[in-house]
Amino acid sequence: MTSLAHHVDTCLARIGTGEFAAAFADFVETMGVDQIMVFAIDGDHARCLLSRHFSHSVLAGKLAASYLDGWFLQDPLLPELRQAAPGTVTLHRLDGIGAEMGDDYRRIFFDEPGLKAKTTLIAAGDRLRLFVSLYQSEGTKAHCDADLARLAGRLALMHFERMSEDGPPPPLAVLSERECAVCLGVLSGQKAEAIAADLGIAASTVVTYRKRAYAKLGITSRAGLFAICAK
């Protein structure tokens, strides 16, 4: 069994690289978490930097797309995120903010997907302000460890602050080189035939890479890809 220290060391070694997302997800999963979401909020604009459900991959993509479709403005923690001092990471539990949620918000993001517990880290850096949210389903322990959750929030902040804004959208970091190239082609509006010509592969192979990429990202459509990669 891989030790907790090894997971953390691996995350630290991969900060700022395309290999961080996989290592970070492995670390978070050891905390008994069923789903992780990382969103960057800038004014009235939100980006999904990471979304992963460890047993129901499609669910994460659907929830991320819904959250980006204006629902993030209803997040009860948004005012605190906007005012957070750079360099701070603060922890909130669902039971401490649940009363501030609207009925529809709770239904969409908790009741219908069966998510019963949530730990959110408000992580503020020099360039980014993040929601790092750890969800647990019914049947899991009540809460993940607070100290490990804060560490996860700080690791995410360190990584995404370092990532170049000129690189591929952060959610694509979990993909292989070819899967990422295909998704970038889709995001630029290219059809499968055009992407195939650029990469020197068959159009059918592009479709295969696209299906694999969508499965890893927890999405099922081009709209879902645009939603999680929105800037």
N, C-alpha and C positions, 0 to 999 in steps of 0.2 A: 504494500500500500504506500502510495506517495505521501510524504509528510506534508503538513501544513507549511512548514518553513520552506520546503522545496517549491511548493506552489507559489508562494510569495516571491521567492528568489527568481523564479522563472518569469513572473510578471515584471519584476523590476528590470531584468535583463532585456526584456522585449518592449519596454516602453518606447513609444515613438516609431515602432516598426509594424509591419503588416501581420506579424505573428502574435501581437499582444492580445487581440480579441479572443483567440482560442485559449490561450493560457489564462486569461482573466475569467473566461467562462468556466474553465475547469476549477479554478479557485473558488468562485462563487458557488458552484454546485456542491462543494464539500460542506457548505454552511447549511444544507438542508433547504435550499431555495429552489423553487420550481420555475421561476421566471425572473429575468433581469431586463430592465429597460434603462437606457441612458439617453436623456434628451438635453440638448443645449437650447437655452432660451435667450433670445436677444430682442428686447422690446416686445413687440407683438408678433414676433416670428419665432418658430421652433424648428429644430432639426432633430431627427432621430440618429444617434450615433451608434447605438447598439440595441438590438432586441433579440431575445432568445428565450424560448420556453423549452425546457429540457425534455419534455415528453410529448408535447403537442406543438410542433414547429410552426404550423400554419397560424395558430392562435396569436402568437407574438406579432406576426406581421399585420394581422387584422386589427389588433388593439393599437399598434403603433400608428397605422393609417388613420384610425378613428381619432386618436389623440391629436395628431397633427392637423386634422380637419376642423380646427377651431376649438376643440374641447380642452386643449391645454390652457386656454384663457379662463376656464372654470376651475382650474386646479386650486384648491384652497391654500396651497403653500406658495403660490406664485408671488404674492406681495413680499413674502419674506425672502424668496430667492432674489428678487429684484434689488432688495436692500442689503443683501449679505455682503460683508466686508471681504475683500480679496484675501485668500489664504485660509479661509475658514471652511470647516466641514461640520455641519450640524445634523443631528439625527431626529427623525420624527416617526412615530408609529401610527398605524391606521386608527387605533382606538383613541388616539389623542386628537385626531382631526376629522373623524367620521361625521361628527355632528355638523360640520361646516360644509359638507358635500350636498349637492342637489340630488334629488331622487333619481333623475335620469343618469347623472354622472355615476352614481353608485351602481345602478343597474347595469350600465354598459361595461364598466371597467372592473367590477367586482362580482356582482351577483350572477350575471349570465355566464361569465367564464369560470365561475367557481373558485375565485381567488378570495381567500378568507383573511389573510394577514399580509400586511405591507409595511416594509421599513424603507423610508426614503431618506437619502442623504442629500442635503443641499450643499453643493460643493462649488465655491466661488474662487475663481482664479484671476489672473491679470487680464486674460483675454476672453475666458468663457465662464458662464454660469450654468451649472449642470443640476439636473435631477437624476440621481442614481437610485432607482427604485428596485427593491428586492421583494418579490411576491412569493407567498406560500399558499398552497391549496388546502382544502379541507382534508384532515387526516394527518397533516404534518404538525410538528411542534409549534407552539404559539408564536414564537419569535426567533429569528436568527440572532446570533451573538452580537451585542451592540458594538463591542470593540472591533470585531472582525468586519462588521458592516462599515464602520468608520474608516477602517483601513481600505476596504474596497472602494469607498468614495474617493479617498485620497489618491489611490492608484489610478482610478479612472481619470481624475482631474489632471494628474501628472502626464498621463499618456496623451489625452486629447488636446491639452495645451501645447504639447510638443509636436503633434502631427502637423504637417505642412498643409496649409489651406489650398495649395496648388495640386495636391495629390488626389487620388480617387476618393469618393465619399467614404467616410469611415465605416459604414455598415458593410462595404464590399471587402473589408480586410479579411473576412473569414473565407473568401473564395480563392480558388486556384488562379494562376495567372491568366489562363484561357477563359475561365468563367468570368473573371473580372473584366477582361477585354470585351467579351460578348455583352455584358451588362452595360458597359460604357457606350458600346455601339447602340444599344437599345435606348439609352438615355439621350443620345445625340439625335435620335429620330430615324436611325437607319433600319432598313428591312433586313431580314436574315440573309438575303442574297448579297447585299452590299457588305455586310459584316463578314460574310464568308470570303468575298473577294479581297477585303483588306487583310484578313488573317491567312489567306491561302489554304482554306479548308472548304469542305462541302457545306452547302446550306443545311443539310440534314444534321451534320455535326454541330453546327451552330445551335440548332434546335435542342440537341442533346445537352450541350453545355448550358443553355438557357434553363432547361428544366432542372438540371442539377443545381444551378445557382439559386433558382427560386426556392427549391426545397430547402437549401441551407439557410436562406434568408427568411423562411417562414412566410412566403408570399405565393400567390398563384397567378399573378397577372402583371402586365406592364404598368398598370395604374398603381399596384402595390409597390413596384420598384421605384417609381417616381415619388411615392409617398414617403418611403423610408429614407430616400436619398435627397429629399427636398432641402434646399439651402436658403 
